[in-house]
Amino acid sequence: MYQMISGTDLMVSRIVYGCMTLPTEPRAALTALHTALDCGITMFDHADVYQRGAAETMFARIWRDEPGLRERIVLQSKCGIRQAGDPVAHAPKRYDLSRDHILQAVEGSLRRLATDHLDILVLHRPDPLVEPDEVAEAFTRLAAAGKVRHFGVSNHSAAQIALLQRAIGMPLVVNQLQFSVLHSHLVNAGIITNQTDPPHAVRGDGTLEYCRLHDITIQAWSPLARGQVSGGLAADADARTRHTATLVAELAAQHRVSPEAIVLAWVLHHPARMQAVIGTTDPARIAACVAALGVTLSREEWYLLFTTGRGAEIR
Ligand SMILES: NC(=O)c1ccc[n+]([C@@H]2O[C@H](COP(=O)([O-])OP(=O)(O)OC[C@H]3O[C@@H](n4cnc5c(N)ncnc54)[C@H](OP(=O)(O)O)[C@@H]3O)[C@@H](O)[C@H]2O)c1
């Protein structure tokens, strides 16, 4: 259920509650958050851009219900995405990992979350204009002021992490990446050496191995594939999605668990010991996700889910 984040003193739940779609209606939001806590989830993932800051503001209501909770949970937020129109009307949507933007964004998150520190600050997306020395300066200031304890990245390749890490004096401890049975490029990239026809785009070659080599915890985002293969199949779903949904249902019946538990068990089974950042707001689904920790897939079941979700057998 719990594991250390390497390079930190943080003991965290393997399942992280992602607040991107936290309901804007307070009762629904608090029900989801309390369900997560009751299920043993101790880590919460935010970003300054989630619902334009409203997700962080809504989350802060939880402090009223649970005095002392701040010390018992691990709070992570992200910065680096700027919306169109910010700060001037003609500005496009863009990434911004400049020193000043990082510093300003953290101040905003701390204010909305009503806390004096983040346990982990994550750089949301790689910025083509990044100056690693500026990031290092921002991180040094934030750490010295006690506003951020640890730092990480999201959607960064191995080379992008190495470039930042050369300038930054503290370890980058997490990399949050999209990973699910339907979106398995992280592992697909490692096995296509002799395959002529990769079924879908492969990106981030070597990122998984780099993270393992450098003890960077991978946090899988959208690990439920947004419910597509665990009961939320779209009417126009393609063949591989349909086949995967059928397989997930069969395995769920065999293991006597929910489809969510099978889909998440596939992510958690990987020896990198990833965390899974779930986004469901449905209390029953939150509980079903946590049940994945009790599921052990066989090697054969893991590969069957991998190749079915990938849409092609391996050679
Ligand atoms: N770093 C990044 O770039 C990045 C990008 C995206 C997300 N994230 C993080 O990852 C977290 C999870 O992302 P996510 O929400 O995309 O992931 P997810 O956990 O794969 O999907 C959750 C979504 O799928 C829906 N869903 C699940 N099962 C369903 C079913 N059987 N039928 C219908 N709908 C179903 C949920 O709706 P219900 O609420 O109704 O259950 C919810 O909208 C986010 O909150 C955020 O913290 C990070």
The ligand as an SDF file (V2000), in Angstrom:
LIG
                    3D

 48 52  0  0  0  0  0  0  0  0999 V2000
    1.0660   15.3700  -15.5150 N   0  0  0  0  0  0  0  0  0  0  0  0
    0.1560   15.4770  -16.4660 C   0  0  0  0  0  0  0  0  0  0  0  0
    0.4130   15.9930  -17.5600 O   0  0  0  0  0  0  0  0  0  0  0  0
   -1.2120   14.9380  -16.1940 C   0  0  0  0  0  0  0  0  0  0  0  0
   -2.1630   14.8500  -17.2300 C   0  0  0  0  0  0  0  0  0  0  0  0
   -3.4300   14.3440  -16.9260 C   0  0  0  0  0  0  0  0  0  0  0  0
   -3.7220   13.9290  -15.6210 C   0  0  0  0  0  0  0  0  0  0  0  0
   -2.7720   14.0470  -14.6350 N   0  0  0  0  0  0  0  0  0  0  0  0
   -3.0470   13.6130  -13.2330 C   0  0  0  0  0  0  0  0  0  0  0  0
   -3.5800   12.3130  -13.2700 O   0  0  0  0  0  0  0  0  0  0  0  0
   -4.8440   12.3020  -12.5960 C   0  0  0  0  0  0  0  0  0  0  0  0
   -5.7370   11.2810  -13.2270 C   0  0  0  0  0  0  0  0  0  0  0  0
   -5.9930   11.6400  -14.5670 O   0  0  0  0  0  0  0  0  0  0  0  0
   -7.3170   11.1690  -15.3000 P   0  0  0  0  0  0  0  0  0  0  0  0
   -8.4990   11.6710  -14.5780 O   0  0  0  0  0  0  0  0  0  0  0  0
   -7.1550   11.4880  -16.7280 O   0  0  0  0  0  0  0  0  0  0  0  0
   -7.1510    9.5950  -15.1130 O   0  0  0  0  0  0  0  0  0  0  0  0
   -7.9770    8.2800  -14.9160 P   0  0  0  0  0  0  0  0  0  0  0  0
   -7.9440    7.9510  -13.4610 O   0  0  0  0  0  0  0  0  0  0  0  0
   -7.4190    7.3190  -15.9010 O   0  0  0  0  0  0  0  0  0  0  0  0
   -9.4820    8.6000  -15.3740 O   0  0  0  0  0  0  0  0  0  0  0  0
  -10.4290    9.1600  -14.5160 C   0  0  0  0  0  0  0  0  0  0  0  0
  -11.5700    9.6430  -15.3700 C   0  0  0  0  0  0  0  0  0  0  0  0
  -12.1650    8.5420  -16.0230 O   0  0  0  0  0  0  0  0  0  0  0  0
  -13.5380    8.4600  -15.6760 C   0  0  0  0  0  0  0  0  0  0  0  0
  -13.9110    7.0580  -15.5100 N   0  0  0  0  0  0  0  0  0  0  0  0
  -13.2300    6.0900  -14.8540 C   0  0  0  0  0  0  0  0  0  0  0  0
  -13.8790    4.9200  -14.9150 N   0  0  0  0  0  0  0  0  0  0  0  0
  -15.0140    5.1460  -15.6220 C   0  0  0  0  0  0  0  0  0  0  0  0
  -16.0840    4.3270  -16.0230 C   0  0  0  0  0  0  0  0  0  0  0  0
  -16.1320    3.0210  -15.7330 N   0  0  0  0  0  0  0  0  0  0  0  0
  -17.0770    4.8890  -16.7460 N   0  0  0  0  0  0  0  0  0  0  0  0
  -17.0420    6.1990  -17.0410 C   0  0  0  0  0  0  0  0  0  0  0  0
  -16.0390    7.0440  -16.6790 N   0  0  0  0  0  0  0  0  0  0  0  0
  -15.0300    6.5190  -15.9830 C   0  0  0  0  0  0  0  0  0  0  0  0
  -13.6510    9.1900  -14.3630 C   0  0  0  0  0  0  0  0  0  0  0  0
  -14.9820    9.6380  -14.1960 O   0  0  0  0  0  0  0  0  0  0  0  0
  -15.6570    9.5650  -12.7230 P   0  0  0  0  0  0  0  0  0  0  0  0
  -15.0810   10.7260  -11.9600 O   0  0  0  0  0  0  0  0  0  0  0  0
  -17.1190    9.7030  -13.0060 O   0  0  0  0  0  0  0  0  0  0  0  0
  -15.2900    8.2530  -12.1230 O   0  0  0  0  0  0  0  0  0  0  0  0
  -12.6630   10.3100  -14.5510 C   0  0  0  0  0  0  0  0  0  0  0  0
  -13.1980   11.3570  -15.3430 O   0  0  0  0  0  0  0  0  0  0  0  0
   -5.3350   13.7480  -12.6820 C   0  0  0  0  0  0  0  0  0  0  0  0
   -6.2730   14.0660  -11.6730 O   0  0  0  0  0  0  0  0  0  0  0  0
   -4.0510   14.5010  -12.5080 C   0  0  0  0  0  0  0  0  0  0  0  0
   -3.7350   14.5650  -11.1260 O   0  0  0  0  0  0  0  0  0  0  0  0
   -1.5260   14.5250  -14.9060 C   0  0  0  0  0  0  0  0  0  0  0  0
  1  2  1  0
  2  3  2  0
  2  4  1  0
  4  5  1  0
  4 48  2  0
  5  6  2  0
  6  7  1  0
  7  8  2  0
  8  9  1  0
  8 48  1  0
  9 10  1  0
  9 46  1  0
 10 11  1  0
 11 12  1  0
 11 44  1  0
 12 13  1  0
 13 14  1  0
 14 15  2  0
 14 16  1  0
 14 17  1  0
 17 18  1  0
 18 19  2  0
 18 20  1  0
 18 21  1  0
 21 22  1  0
 22 23  1  0
 23 24  1  0
 23 42  1  0
 24 25  1  0
 25 26  1  0
 25 36  1  0
 26 27  1  0
 26 35  1  0
 27 28  2  0
 28 29  1  0
 29 30  1  0
 29 35  2  0
 30 31  1  0
 30 32  2  0
 32 33  1  0
 33 34  2  0
 34 35  1  0
 36 37  1  0
 36 42  1  0
 37 38  1  0
 38 39  2  0
 38 40  1  0
 38 41  1  0
 42 43  1  0
 44 45  1  0
 44 46  1  0
 46 47  1  0
M  CHG  2   8   1  16  -1
M  END
$$$$
